[in-house]
Amino acid sequence: MSNHTFSKRVWLAAPVLAGLGLLAPQLSQTVMAQETVKIGMILPMTGPSSSTGRQQEAAAKLFIQQNGATVAGKKIELIVKDDTGAPDVTKRLAQELIVNDKVSVLLGFGLTPLALSVAPLATQAKVPQIVTAAATAMITEQSPFIVRTSFTLPQASVPMAEWSLKNNIKKVVTLVTDYGPGLDAEKWFSDTITKGGGTVVENLRVPLRNPDFAPFLQRVKDASPDAVFVFVPSGFGAAFMKQFVERGFDKAGIKLIATGDVTDDDLLQEIGDPALGVVNTHHYSASHNSPENKAFVEAFRKANNNMRPNFMAVGAYDGMQLIYKALDKTKGNTDGEALIAAMKGMSWTSVRGPVSIDPDTRDIVQNIYVRKVEKVGTELYNQEFATIEAVKDPFKAAKK
Ligand code: DHB
């Protein structure tokens, strides 16, 4: 019997064998592997940044619930892993997701060191790494496979300095968490306000782990500036505000200005009245006035026991949006280079406002809003009162 005849016989016999359950496992596995697109989401679900994990997982799941688990004929499977906020764990999980689970895309990364630990793997495996949280400007430069849907600290901090200059805030102290995003916030706020004729009298840096703000706040008081500009990562704002109030700052005539990470929507109710009047700059507020956002907030609350979405939720929601749009554009092709090419220049109406992916930097271009914490009914919100449109990351723009 020739090979040809043999294979033809097996082929003809296949339905019979499958009917007997002999071929079915292999066949169905092959078909499944071709048709399922796996997305590996790595987040800090435990530890001090667990609110980021909670918000981002909820948003990614809501997106799938609203848009269906099929794109371009492929089934979407989301795999969520907890890295506990430790970079070595993030890296190991990314490796396992790439090698064992054969994910087509990685998503998440709650803190800068966690995003950085995966960049070399994304490059090596040619797997898109969608950064939905971490916000140090240089992250996207660490791999051509990184695309970011969160924001950058220079993007948020420059408008805060510009607003300060226009509002007679000239002498400032900066107080930031001592790692990537804090150093970006410090540099871009300080440089902008100095160029505009202001003075930075001190740059204070607080450790990321177990921060005690009290000694730093004492130094702010001693310097008696017009304002203190603050960045702390999402989830740390309540601890900062508590010590700020305990030291009588709300009555000391020193204004608090910040990036929106401090007056995070996830914590604002917990912070309470001490936050009233704080002016800050950021890309998303749960009270952003658009039909898309109203529908999003309502659906998010409904699906999550009335939890209010914050900017982290929106980073993940848009990360999923970007993956769906890219798969649509490639007609289901999951090749890493094809997906990245599809993502470059992509634009859509986010719940935060209009956004696009800068094709040169793979960073998000978005509006930055100036907001003030106010009471709306019984709840506190960051109420947007001015908009700087289509802001690109200033760090990369400055290099051109
Ligand atoms: C980062 C983390 C945050 O929680 C945040 O609000 C901003 C930046 C970061 O580690 O990059």
Residues whose N, C-alpha, C, O or C-beta is under 5 A from the ligand:
A	BS01	DHB	G110 L111 T112 A133 A134 A135 T136 P181 V232 P233 S234 D261
